[in-house]
Amino acid sequence: MAADEFKVSGEVLLKKVKELLREGNIRKIIIKNEKGEPFLEIPVTVGILGAIAAPAFVAIGAVAALANKFTLEVKRNPEPKAKKKK
């Protein structure tokens, strides 16, 4: 599973999470505090995305108010391997 990290301020945390979710190939988003400790983990499943989106956004907004600097660790779905043509 591929993972990316983004450094963001509290002001843009929710905006960045929404942007990442629109990409559609995300499995999990982990919000870490300034010390690099996991603060909030959001599993993302296509089937339940709508059901978890609203409560997750509320939680992210509350987290953003607590501190100024965060790291977003984004775990993505693996890219499908291209089939070789014969």
Secondary structure, 3 states (H helix, E strand, C coil): CEEEEEEEECCCHHHHHHHHHHHCCEEEEEEECCCCCEEEEEECCHHHHHHHHHHHHHHHHHHHHHCCEEEEEEEECCCCCCCCCC
